[in-house]
């Protein structure tokens, strides 16, 4: 980088802060509103003066919301575990073996990433209806696998490529099978990346709306995005509660992304990603 | 340490047995098989099924199971003016979204392409709109634009862009506003991509341009822009595909209204299945979407520079 004067840098930093603030203020406003008393939201001006957790207490006391929270956790964790369990061996095979159809399989998996859920919504919903799996978390988990699996394979492959083959060869000589070598040598070395892709899969499932909307109608299997919509529907609703529910959905996604940003950003750019 | 211990403790007989179950030649297929199965079940099979379904005659109120209908859905589709209007809207939406994204992302990326701590922190937190789920953004923006409580509504009202009721109740205003929100959501992704491209431009190119007497504007036009052009086109295409297939944002914010103003093809397709109960017709819409998108993508890729 070329050298610039300190005052110029300072001015650019100040501009950056203003621009980023303007870009993020719609999201910050959701968080702020979730901790303001309802009377302040409707007529208290722009600057928050009083704080309250009454909206969180109110929605966490609602049974449908708690059921949705539980369902979202079940679906998200299952999706994270299955995605990782499928992606790890697939990435290892793509990285370490030369086999017929390798490029075809790689393209097929990456191609799935480029396909938006809406493009397969109609046939998937009809198929799932015909096998009688509408209103089940199983069907939702299965469709959510498409959200993170391709990028997980792609990212893990990149990390495995970077590990010297000699490490595994040593293990093979010691009497390990190929799978044993993967499990004992490769998996521990790329553990942060594995946790990152699992997290990524969880987060994508946690906020997913379209498939849940199309597949789930019964309240006992609804997930959080549908429950948030449910908070909104009645004639009288509280903006504070809707924003508190929104924060509960958004915060895990934001925090986990910021924690694993370094592992994720490269993978996102490599494959493009569903938003 | 622990690794070595485990390896030595492992019984020696295990290896030949595993090889008998799955010889090395088949092992990679066994390892990649489950992932390929999921890709087939979630992408390939539904796409083929959509094609088959689109050739059926299936109006669920009249018959419970599909019968062969040939091109009946495609004939209906050709004369469905409301659907073509939604296709037209979707192109405006897609191009509008990408224009907003490029217009916001390019200056921001140039601003963040520095080594200061502020710039580094900013390029992390800028991802927030991208990682926040649509359901939260949709309700958040409805709140911000609400005529009773929304601060952005108040701002638009002062600027004369919104009347007494929310901009979301005005067909043109709602469409323009949600396009802007759609672009705002995708901007961080493009910023990060452009930033990565900017960082990979060798300093020598700028030095050479400076020696030739190029000013900042000329350096941007002749050095920076050509180097990041392909990134903008490729990522713009990815974002364009996502925008073309938008459903969440316009559905959550306005349910396709007011007066169909935000009814994109995705929403028309959703309504065809879930409100009109015509899954075969919806399948035909999704096939046409895919074909049109494929052609548009090929045209877009021609914009790439060849080195």
Interface residues (C-beta under 8 A of the other chain):
Chain A: X1 X2 X9 X12 X13 X15 X16 X17 X19 X20 X23 X24 X26 X27 X29 X30 X33 X41 X42 X46 X85 X86 X87 X89 X90 X92 X93 X94 X96 X97 X99 X102 X105 X108 X109 X111 X112 X114 X115 X116 X117 X118 X119 X120 X121 X122 X123 X124 X125 X126 X127 X142 X143 X145 X146 X149 X150 X153 X171 X174 X175 X176 X177 X178 X179 X180 X184 X185 X188 X203 X206 X207 X208 X209 X210 X214 X225 X228 X229 X232 X239 X242 X243 X246 X247 X249 X250 X253 X254 X257 X258 X261 X265 X268 X269 X272 X273 X274 X275
Chain B: X3 X6 X7 X8 X10 X12 X14 X15 X18 X19 X24 X25 X27 X28 X29 X30 X31 X32 X34 X35 X36 X38 X39 X40 X41 X42 X43 X44 X45 X46 X47 X49 X50 X53 X104 X108 X111 X112 X114 X115 X116 X118 X119 X122 X124 X125 X126 X127 X128 X129 X130 X131 X132 X133 X134 X135 X136 X137 X139 X140 X141 X143 X144 X146 X148 X149 X151 X152 X184 X185 X186 X187 X188 X189 X192 X193 X196 X203 X206 X235 X238 X241 X242 X245 X246 X247 X248 X252 X266 X269 X270 X273 X274 X279 X282 X283 X285 X286 X289 X290
